[in-house]
């Protein structure tokens, strides 16, 4: 049974919308730092800002999910520990580095470098861990993705690199 969520056009436009939102994250984070006068060395304020954004996003996800499901979304008792572990490593751990990195890099540089994360994840999953099968379509997609990032960066790979800035963007936290 085809729903609006499985139609190719809907999937394309939703994926495009989500990519546009994710691509605009770093510049908007930089804008938030400016708006709230957060200095690059104020790690406590950077993490408070990040925590507020994620808390607000979590409230929105639960509220919208509850509306869509027509019932309150409340985790079961046995789900709290896995949720806590996931939140600690994949959100708090990863974004600790990301938000500090964004504070020490340009918004454009951050958006371009984090854009490579999806392609790198696919390559690692397929070529190292063998979780994914590398197909011609995935190979072409990775190649076009890397080329797109290269073109957006003015056809040069030297985006400027500092370990405290760009070096913190794609640190995997397991």
Backbone as ProteinMPNN parsed JSONL, in Angstrom:
{"seq_chain_A": "XXXXXXXXXXXXXXXXXXXXXXXXXXXXXXXXXXXXXXXXXXXXXXXXXXXXXXXXXXXXXXXXXXXXXXXXXXXXXXXXXXXXXXXXXXXXXXXXXXXXXXXXXXXXXXXXXXXXXXXXXXXXXXXXXXXXXXXXXXXXXXXXXXXXXXXXXXXXXXXXXXXXXXXXXXXXXX", "coords_chain_A": {"N_chain_A": [[0.84, -1.177, 0.0], [0.706, 2.086, -0.995], [1.696, 5.029, 0.557], [1.706, 8.562, 1.26], [4.242, 8.888, 2.261], [5.821, 7.005, 1.048], [5.9, 7.444, -1.634], [7.856, 8.134, -4.5], [8.309, 10.888, -5.27], [7.548, 12.291, -2.954], [9.376, 11.239, -1.118], [11.755, 12.171, -2.257], [11.431, 15.026, -2.066], [11.123, 15.352, 0.711], [13.586, 14.321, 1.602], [15.294, 16.148, 0.376], [14.487, 18.507, 1.684], [15.199, 17.865, 4.344], [17.978, 17.603, 4.031], [18.595, 20.227, 3.327], [17.918, 21.526, 5.704], [19.787, 20.311, 7.456], [22.178, 21.101, 6.242], [22.099, 23.794, 6.742], [22.553, 23.986, 9.407], [25.105, 24.506, 10.728], [25.754, 27.245, 9.941], [23.539, 28.515, 11.182], [23.96, 27.85, 13.841], [26.315, 29.272, 14.281], [25.212, 31.818, 13.933], [23.53, 31.83, 16.151], [25.447, 31.838, 18.195], [26.469, 34.418, 17.827], [24.123, 35.942, 18.193], [23.506, 35.44, 20.892], [25.774, 36.362, 22.09], [28.017, 34.61, 22.507], [31.201, 33.687, 23.18], [34.084, 32.202, 21.533], [35.738, 30.858, 23.31], [34.162, 30.283, 25.475], [33.24, 27.654, 26.622], [31.397, 26.535, 28.41], [29.076, 28.093, 27.983], [28.673, 27.549, 25.293], [28.046, 24.804, 25.379], [25.729, 24.938, 26.943], [24.058, 26.316, 25.209], [23.928, 24.415, 23.121], [22.71, 22.292, 24.52], [20.226, 23.454, 25.126], [19.171, 23.806, 22.538], [18.957, 21.087, 21.712], [17.23, 20.071, 23.661], [14.919, 21.566, 23.153], [14.44, 20.691, 20.532], [13.939, 17.992, 21.07], [11.56, 18.171, 22.566], [9.875, 19.17, 20.564], [9.935, 16.98, 18.747], [8.768, 14.915, 20.283], [6.25, 16.062, 20.786], [5.193, 16.45, 18.146], [5.349, 13.81, 17.214], [3.56, 12.622, 19.018], [1.193, 13.854, 18.252], [0.953, 12.914, 15.603], [0.79, 10.136, 16.064], [-1.456, 10.109, 17.567], [-1.539, 9.716, 20.3], [0.038, 10.023, 23.5], [3.565, 9.977, 23.358], [5.438, 7.99, 25.209], [8.253, 6.587, 26.602], [8.788, 3.077, 27.291], [9.483, 1.44, 30.429], [11.735, -0.275, 30.259], [13.075, 0.843, 28.149], [14.434, 3.129, 28.888], [17.176, 2.99, 29.738], [18.64, 2.152, 27.336], [17.946, 4.422, 25.793], [19.154, 6.461, 27.275], [21.888, 5.723, 27.059], [22.271, 5.928, 24.273], [21.647, 8.664, 23.955], [23.713, 9.807, 25.45], [26.144, 9.01, 24.135], [25.719, 9.388, 21.297], [24.529, 11.872, 21.077], [25.173, 13.829, 23.206], [27.964, 13.243, 23.44], [28.974, 13.304, 20.726], [28.087, 15.836, 19.778], [29.226, 17.534, 21.596], [31.863, 17.817, 20.715], [31.301, 18.773, 18.15], [29.92, 21.279, 18.457], [31.864, 22.824, 19.746], [33.817, 22.748, 17.785], [32.474, 24.135, 15.71], [32.402, 26.655, 16.835], [34.987, 27.473, 16.473], [35.46, 27.68, 13.768], [34.596, 28.676, 10.402], [31.167, 29.173, 9.389], [30.521, 28.284, 6.812], [32.665, 26.589, 6.2], [32.236, 24.664, 8.175], [29.72, 23.615, 7.39], [30.38, 22.517, 4.887], [32.376, 20.607, 5.495], [31.081, 18.904, 7.346], [29.233, 17.901, 5.631], [30.543, 15.903, 4.289], [30.432, 13.804, 6.015], [28.277, 11.926, 5.768], [28.949, 10.567, 3.427], [31.425, 9.509, 4.081], [30.645, 7.849, 6.193], [29.103, 5.947, 4.798], [31.088, 4.824, 3.141], [32.833, 3.729, 5.076], [31.076, 1.913, 6.349], [30.556, 0.185, 4.217], [33.075, -0.595, 3.117], [34.869, -1.186, 5.193], [33.555, -2.251, 7.57], [31.681, -3.858, 6.37], [28.873, -3.695, 6.48], [27.157, -2.638, 4.689], [26.335, -3.089, 1.245], [28.372, -2.159, -1.34], [27.262, -0.531, -4.052], [26.922, 0.27, -7.565], [25.312, 2.548, -7.802], [25.551, 3.666, -5.214], [28.281, 4.189, -5.177], [28.515, 6.057, -7.279], [26.867, 8.029, -6.188], [28.365, 8.772, -3.89], [30.671, 9.763, -5.158], [29.572, 11.903, -6.688], [28.598, 13.402, -4.546], [30.976, 14.106, -3.104], [32.191, 15.557, -5.163], [30.328, 17.627, -5.433], [30.636, 18.939, -2.967], [33.249, 19.773, -3.3], [32.947, 21.537, -5.485], [31.253, 23.456, -4.309], [33.038, 24.489, -2.541], [34.572, 26.171, -3.99], [36.096, 24.786, -5.811], [38.435, 23.872, -4.597], [40.381, 22.096, -2.227], [41.486, 23.0, 0.079], [40.187, 24.021, 2.714], [40.975, 25.38, 4.862], [42.2, 24.466, 7.9], [41.952, 23.552, 11.222], [42.71, 21.842, 14.158], [41.223, 22.382, 16.465], [38.991, 23.505, 15.393], [37.768, 22.666, 12.526], [38.755, 20.086, 12.799], [37.336, 18.882, 14.832], [34.8, 18.287, 13.9], [33.884, 15.798, 12.663], [34.312, 13.741, 14.529], [34.047, 10.461, 15.516], [31.899, 9.125, 17.946], [31.527, 6.458, 19.946]], "CA_chain_A": [[0.0, 0.0, 0.0], [1.511, 3.304, -1.092], [1.249, 6.204, 1.294], [2.432, 9.758, 0.844], [5.615, 8.771, 2.739], [6.578, 6.049, 0.231], [5.919, 7.868, -3.034], [9.196, 8.651, -4.841], [8.376, 12.355, -5.247], [7.515, 12.706, -1.55], [10.656, 10.868, -0.512], [12.75, 13.105, -2.781], [11.281, 16.372, -1.503], [11.421, 15.293, 2.141], [15.037, 14.164, 1.747], [15.874, 17.434, -0.002], [14.181, 19.43, 2.776], [16.032, 17.491, 5.494], [19.367, 17.958, 3.696], [18.709, 21.693, 3.409], [17.948, 21.868, 7.128], [21.064, 19.893, 8.04], [23.227, 21.942, 5.671], [22.03, 25.139, 7.321], [22.74, 23.909, 10.86], [26.319, 25.19, 11.193], [25.612, 28.712, 9.884], [22.587, 28.987, 12.183], [24.619, 27.745, 15.14], [27.186, 30.453, 14.35], [24.316, 32.966, 14.135], [23.115, 31.766, 17.557], [26.58, 32.301, 19.014], [26.501, 35.878, 17.715], [22.899, 36.481, 18.776], [23.569, 35.339, 22.347], [27.104, 36.846, 22.498], [28.799, 33.488, 23.03], [32.575, 33.734, 22.694], [34.598, 30.886, 21.153], [36.388, 30.19, 24.445], [33.165, 30.079, 26.535], [32.739, 26.301, 26.378], [30.204, 26.32, 29.216], [27.94, 28.721, 27.302], [28.474, 26.8, 24.043], [27.343, 23.554, 25.71], [24.382, 25.307, 27.392], [23.335, 26.622, 23.974], [23.674, 23.138, 22.454], [21.722, 21.559, 25.312], [18.925, 24.091, 24.944], [18.684, 23.467, 21.195], [18.558, 19.685, 21.659], [16.042, 19.902, 24.503], [13.795, 22.119, 22.399], [14.179, 19.764, 19.423], [13.319, 16.795, 21.647], [10.166, 18.504, 22.887], [9.149, 19.23, 19.287], [9.802, 15.624, 18.203], [7.775, 14.19, 21.087], [4.936, 16.677, 20.557], [4.718, 16.133, 16.79], [5.12, 12.361, 17.184], [2.331, 12.334, 19.76], [0.077, 14.289, 17.405], [0.86, 11.99, 14.466], [0.344, 8.826, 16.569], [-2.725, 10.339, 18.286], [-1.394, 9.282, 21.686], [1.308, 10.528, 24.037], [4.73, 9.101, 23.197], [6.148, 7.833, 26.476], [9.042, 5.354, 26.52], [8.549, 2.034, 28.29], [10.484, 1.421, 31.5], [12.948, -0.962, 29.801], [13.714, 1.625, 27.085], [15.125, 4.304, 29.41], [18.64, 2.812, 29.743], [19.161, 2.314, 25.966], [17.777, 5.821, 25.371], [20.198, 7.226, 27.963], [23.191, 5.404, 26.463], [22.276, 6.543, 22.948], [21.705, 10.116, 24.124], [25.031, 10.2, 25.939], [27.202, 8.846, 23.144], [25.434, 9.91, 19.966], [24.131, 13.275, 21.098], [26.054, 14.628, 24.059], [29.362, 13.014, 23.087], [29.31, 13.778, 19.384], [27.848, 17.262, 19.608], [30.203, 18.243, 22.421], [32.958, 18.168, 19.809], [30.792, 19.524, 17.006], [29.617, 22.663, 18.813], [33.129, 23.496, 20.005], [34.428, 22.913, 16.469], [31.777, 25.199, 14.983], [32.797, 27.933, 17.432], [36.344, 27.818, 16.039], [35.559, 27.573, 12.309], [33.554, 29.443, 9.717], [29.939, 28.42, 9.16], [30.61, 27.638, 5.496], [33.609, 25.479, 6.357], [31.562, 23.638, 8.983], [28.687, 22.971, 6.579], [31.005, 21.712, 3.844], [33.08, 19.451, 6.049], [30.128, 17.945, 7.901], [28.566, 17.273, 4.498], [31.27, 14.698, 3.899], [30.198, 12.756, 7.012], [27.39, 10.882, 5.259], [29.675, 9.772, 2.438], [32.446, 8.758, 4.815], [29.943, 6.782, 6.919], [28.765, 4.896, 3.836], [32.319, 4.14, 2.736], [33.309, 2.917, 6.215], [30.138, 0.808, 6.528], [30.653, -0.76, 3.099], [34.414, -1.086, 2.803], [35.595, -1.659, 6.373], [32.731, -3.108, 8.419], [30.875, -4.726, 5.493], [27.457, -3.635, 6.851], [26.452, -2.215, 3.489], [26.906, -3.553, -0.013], [28.704, -1.017, -2.191], [26.702, -0.71, -5.39], [27.3, 1.313, -8.516], [24.565, 3.752, -7.443], [26.157, 4.252, -4.008], [29.588, 4.718, -5.579], [28.264, 7.282, -8.043], [26.342, 9.002, -5.235], [29.497, 9.287, -3.103], [31.511, 10.562, -6.042], [28.865, 13.159, -6.954], [28.552, 14.153, -3.291], [32.288, 14.711, -2.877], [32.388, 16.58, -6.2], [29.472, 18.757, -5.071], [31.299, 19.659, -1.874], [34.424, 20.399, -3.892], [32.478, 22.677, -6.278], [30.78, 24.48, -3.377], [34.209, 25.064, -1.872], [35.361, 26.927, -4.965], [36.951, 23.829, -6.511], [39.706, 23.668, -3.906], [40.217, 21.256, -1.043], [42.087, 23.629, 1.255], [39.164, 24.822, 3.37], [41.521, 25.913, 6.1], [41.981, 23.366, 8.831], [42.516, 23.653, 12.562], [42.19, 20.717, 14.95], [40.219, 22.865, 17.408], [37.814, 23.874, 14.613], [37.317, 21.637, 11.591], [39.19, 18.768, 13.259], [36.374, 18.32, 15.787], [33.475, 18.082, 13.304], [33.473, 14.418, 12.355], [34.872, 12.77, 15.479], [33.038, 9.451, 15.837], [31.78, 8.799, 19.362], [30.817, 5.175, 19.987]], "C_chain_A": [[0.89, 1.246, 0.0], [0.864, 4.416, -0.278], [2.037, 7.393, 0.769], [3.916, 9.649, 1.206], [6.457, 7.813, 1.895], [6.598, 6.412, -1.252], [7.278, 8.487, -3.357], [9.298, 10.174, -4.78], [8.378, 12.875, -3.816], [8.834, 12.415, -0.863], [11.741, 11.843, -0.971], [12.641, 14.464, -2.107], [11.526, 16.39, 0.003], [12.916, 15.149, 2.396], [15.741, 15.479, 1.418], [15.682, 18.459, 1.114], [15.063, 19.141, 3.989], [17.499, 17.835, 5.239], [19.574, 19.463, 3.784], [18.746, 22.136, 4.865], [19.292, 21.514, 7.745], [22.205, 20.76, 7.511], [23.237, 23.349, 6.249], [22.307, 25.138, 8.824], [23.943, 24.714, 11.329], [26.204, 26.718, 11.069], [24.622, 29.248, 10.92], [23.139, 28.854, 13.6], [25.547, 28.947, 15.321], [26.358, 31.714, 14.587], [23.845, 33.003, 15.592], [24.217, 32.218, 18.494], [26.651, 33.825, 19.003], [25.302, 36.503, 18.427], [22.955, 36.5, 20.3], [24.936, 35.742, 22.911], [27.94, 35.757, 23.162], [30.18, 33.522, 22.377], [33.08, 32.326, 22.412], [35.276, 30.153, 22.309], [35.432, 29.928, 25.609], [32.494, 28.717, 26.35], [31.482, 26.014, 27.192], [28.957, 26.902, 28.548], [27.624, 28.019, 25.978], [27.671, 25.534, 24.328], [25.936, 23.832, 26.232], [23.503, 25.609, 26.181], [22.961, 25.328, 23.239], [22.601, 22.351, 23.199], [20.327, 22.135, 25.168], [18.337, 23.741, 23.582], [18.189, 22.026, 21.122], [17.335, 19.408, 22.518], [14.801, 20.397, 23.776], [13.426, 21.204, 21.233], [13.496, 18.498, 19.926], [11.855, 17.019, 21.996], [9.331, 18.548, 21.613], [8.923, 17.833, 18.709], [8.739, 14.842, 18.968], [6.379, 14.756, 20.845], [4.376, 16.307, 19.188], [4.453, 14.636, 16.657], [3.846, 11.966, 17.906], [1.1, 12.738, 18.962], [-0.127, 13.307, 16.257], [0.308, 10.636, 14.926], [-0.983, 8.895, 17.312], [-2.726, 9.738, 19.693], [-0.069, 9.825, 22.204], [2.431, 9.512, 23.835], [5.511, 9.103, 24.51], [6.933, 6.524, 26.397], [8.642, 4.358, 27.613], [9.699, 2.032, 29.284], [11.799, 0.803, 31.017], [13.688, -0.199, 28.697], [14.569, 2.779, 27.617], [16.646, 4.158, 29.39], [19.201, 2.883, 28.317], [19.028, 3.752, 25.442], [18.869, 6.686, 25.997], [21.574, 6.988, 27.371], [23.315, 6.057, 25.084], [22.413, 8.059, 23.059], [23.098, 10.558, 24.552], [26.078, 10.136, 24.831], [26.91, 9.546, 21.828], [24.999, 11.37, 19.965], [25.116, 14.085, 21.916], [27.515, 14.469, 23.638], [29.745, 13.605, 21.754], [29.164, 15.29, 19.276], [28.672, 18.122, 20.557], [31.335, 18.725, 21.519], [32.473, 19.067, 18.671], [30.584, 20.995, 17.352], [30.884, 23.448, 19.129], [33.859, 23.739, 18.682], [33.802, 24.045, 15.679], [32.177, 26.571, 15.527], [34.152, 28.402, 16.918], [36.539, 27.696, 14.527], [34.48, 28.448, 11.688], [32.331, 28.554, 9.498], [29.961, 27.674, 7.842], [31.52, 26.42, 5.578], [32.951, 24.333, 7.121], [30.527, 22.886, 8.154], [29.304, 22.059, 5.521], [31.656, 20.456, 4.409], [32.105, 18.447, 6.642], [29.329, 17.265, 6.798], [29.252, 16.001, 4.037], [30.978, 13.523, 4.834], [29.336, 11.614, 6.512], [28.12, 9.979, 4.268], [30.748, 8.915, 3.116], [31.811, 7.608, 5.583], [29.589, 5.628, 5.99], [30.01, 4.12, 3.429], [32.863, 3.251, 3.854], [32.409, 1.701, 6.407], [30.297, -0.245, 5.44], [32.039, -1.39, 2.963], [35.171, -1.65, 4.008], [34.762, -2.65, 7.178], [31.853, -4.082, 7.648], [29.405, -4.807, 5.927], [26.581, -3.303, 5.653], [27.119, -2.858, 2.284], [27.15, -2.315, -0.874], [28.227, -1.313, -3.604], [27.208, 0.405, -6.297], [26.595, 2.618, -8.157], [25.166, 4.443, -6.221], [27.514, 4.854, -4.328], [29.434, 6.036, -6.329], [27.747, 8.384, -7.115], [27.441, 9.618, -4.378], [30.379, 10.194, -3.951], [30.858, 11.91, -6.331], [28.788, 14.031, -5.703], [29.866, 14.85, -2.994], [32.574, 15.806, -3.908], [31.546, 17.823, -5.913], [30.075, 19.596, -3.957], [32.514, 20.406, -2.407], [34.017, 21.649, -4.686], [32.01, 23.8, -5.356], [31.926, 25.163, -2.645], [35.11, 25.807, -2.861], [36.366, 26.075, -5.703], [38.36, 23.769, -5.916], [39.426, 22.875, -2.635], [40.775, 21.906, 0.211], [41.089, 24.577, 1.919], [39.72, 25.567, 4.569], [41.212, 24.87, 7.156], [42.682, 23.656, 10.139], [41.897, 22.537, 13.388], [41.107, 21.165, 15.92], [38.935, 23.284, 16.69], [37.323, 22.701, 13.791], [37.69, 20.227, 12.042], [38.212, 18.101, 14.211], [35.042, 17.928, 15.157], [33.049, 16.626, 13.181], [34.107, 13.389, 13.27], [33.787, 11.748, 15.796], [33.066, 9.155, 17.332], [30.934, 7.534, 19.435], [30.372, 4.848, 21.38]], "O_chain_A": [[1.72, 1.428, 0.89], [-0.327, 4.703, -0.4], [2.926, 7.241, -0.068], [4.76, 10.246, 0.537], [7.683, 7.808, 2.013], [7.26, 5.737, -2.04], [7.797, 9.28, -2.571], [10.293, 10.696, -4.277], [9.126, 13.798, -3.494], [9.35, 13.244, -0.114], [12.555, 12.29, -0.163], [13.639, 15.0, -1.626], [12.087, 17.357, 0.519], [13.455, 15.783, 3.302], [16.681, 15.873, 2.109], [16.61, 19.194, 1.45], [15.612, 20.062, 4.593], [18.188, 18.309, 6.143], [20.612, 19.923, 4.261], [19.519, 23.024, 5.224], [19.875, 22.317, 8.473], [23.108, 21.114, 8.269], [24.27, 24.018, 6.244], [22.295, 26.199, 9.448], [23.813, 25.529, 12.242], [26.534, 27.422, 12.024], [24.84, 30.323, 11.478], [22.814, 29.666, 14.467], [25.566, 29.567, 16.385], [26.761, 32.583, 15.36], [23.767, 34.072, 16.196], [23.953, 32.905, 19.481], [26.867, 34.45, 20.041], [25.448, 37.473, 19.17], [22.507, 37.458, 20.93], [25.221, 35.489, 24.082], [28.5, 35.958, 24.24], [30.3, 33.398, 21.159], [32.571, 31.36, 22.979], [35.373, 28.926, 22.275], [35.856, 29.398, 26.636], [31.326, 28.639, 25.969], [30.588, 25.317, 26.712], [27.9, 26.271, 28.548], [26.462, 27.906, 25.587], [26.724, 25.223, 23.605], [25.03, 23.035, 25.988], [22.342, 25.204, 26.134], [21.825, 25.165, 22.791], [21.688, 21.804, 22.58], [19.35, 21.39, 25.095], [17.154, 23.418, 23.475], [17.134, 21.758, 20.546], [16.489, 18.596, 22.144], [13.762, 19.736, 23.778], [12.247, 20.968, 20.973], [12.579, 17.988, 19.283], [11.012, 16.156, 21.749], [8.215, 18.03, 21.578], [7.828, 17.536, 18.23], [7.899, 14.178, 18.359], [5.422, 13.993, 20.712], [3.221, 15.898, 19.077], [3.456, 14.231, 16.06], [3.127, 11.073, 17.457], [0.082, 12.047, 18.991], [-1.257, 12.912, 15.971], [-0.544, 10.055, 14.255], [-1.568, 7.865, 17.647], [-3.761, 9.313, 20.205], [0.85, 10.062, 21.42], [2.259, 8.325, 24.113], [6.156, 10.088, 24.868], [6.351, 5.467, 26.152], [8.217, 4.741, 28.703], [10.771, 2.568, 29.001], [12.871, 1.316, 31.34], [14.812, -0.561, 28.349], [15.354, 3.351, 26.861], [17.344, 5.116, 29.056], [20.165, 3.616, 28.095], [19.906, 4.236, 24.727], [19.443, 7.545, 25.328], [22.348, 7.929, 27.196], [24.338, 6.663, 24.767], [23.204, 8.667, 22.34], [23.606, 11.571, 24.07], [26.815, 11.098, 24.614], [27.78, 10.236, 21.295], [25.097, 12.035, 18.934], [25.819, 14.938, 21.376], [28.226, 15.464, 23.496], [30.735, 14.33, 21.654], [30.045, 15.954, 18.73], [28.799, 19.326, 20.339], [31.717, 19.895, 21.557], [33.162, 20.01, 18.281], [31.03, 21.87, 16.609], [30.965, 24.633, 18.806], [34.448, 24.801, 18.478], [34.508, 24.831, 15.048], [32.279, 27.536, 14.771], [34.436, 29.599, 16.925], [37.675, 27.618, 14.058], [33.564, 28.902, 12.373], [32.449, 27.33, 9.43], [29.471, 26.548, 7.758], [31.179, 25.347, 5.081], [33.097, 23.168, 6.75], [30.462, 21.658, 8.207], [28.809, 20.957, 5.284], [31.499, 19.367, 3.857], [32.285, 17.243, 6.458], [28.803, 16.171, 7.001], [28.614, 15.12, 3.46], [31.246, 12.373, 4.486], [29.625, 10.452, 6.796], [27.927, 8.763, 4.272], [30.947, 7.752, 2.767], [32.367, 6.51, 5.626], [29.755, 4.463, 6.352], [29.986, 2.89, 3.377], [33.308, 2.133, 3.592], [32.899, 0.588, 6.604], [30.183, -1.44, 5.713], [32.154, -2.592, 2.721], [36.033, -2.513, 3.841], [35.21, -3.766, 7.441], [31.335, -5.037, 8.227], [28.764, -5.846, 5.769], [25.401, -3.651, 5.618], [28.318, -3.137, 2.299], [26.238, -1.521, -1.105], [28.723, -2.226, -4.265], [27.84, 1.358, -5.842], [27.21, 3.683, -8.202], [25.278, 5.669, -6.195], [27.862, 5.915, -3.809], [30.135, 7.009, -6.048], [28.146, 9.542, -7.244], [27.46, 10.829, -4.158], [30.784, 11.268, -3.507], [31.511, 12.949, -6.231], [28.898, 15.254, -5.786], [29.886, 16.038, -2.671], [33.13, 16.852, -3.573], [32.003, 18.946, -6.128], [30.028, 20.825, -4.003], [32.774, 21.542, -2.011], [34.66, 22.693, -4.575], [32.329, 24.966, -5.589], [31.785, 26.295, -2.183], [36.286, 26.037, -2.579], [37.383, 26.583, -6.175], [39.347, 23.634, -6.639], [38.349, 22.984, -2.047], [40.551, 21.401, 1.311], [41.141, 25.789, 1.711], [38.993, 26.315, 5.223], [40.066, 24.441, 7.286], [43.872, 23.97, 10.159], [40.688, 22.314, 13.324], [40.166, 20.414, 16.178], [37.891, 23.404, 17.33], [36.571, 21.853, 14.272], [37.0, 19.269, 11.695], [38.251, 16.883, 14.382], [34.224, 17.291, 15.82], [31.934, 16.277, 13.571], [34.411, 12.278, 12.835], [32.721, 12.114, 16.29], [34.134, 8.958, 17.913], [29.769, 7.532, 19.036], [29.759, 3.804, 21.604]]}, "name": "protein", "num_of_chains": 1, "seq": "XXXXXXXXXXXXXXXXXXXXXXXXXXXXXXXXXXXXXXXXXXXXXXXXXXXXXXXXXXXXXXXXXXXXXXXXXXXXXXXXXXXXXXXXXXXXXXXXXXXXXXXXXXXXXXXXXXXXXXXXXXXXXXXXXXXXXXXXXXXXXXXXXXXXXXXXXXXXXXXXXXXXXXXXXXXXXX"}
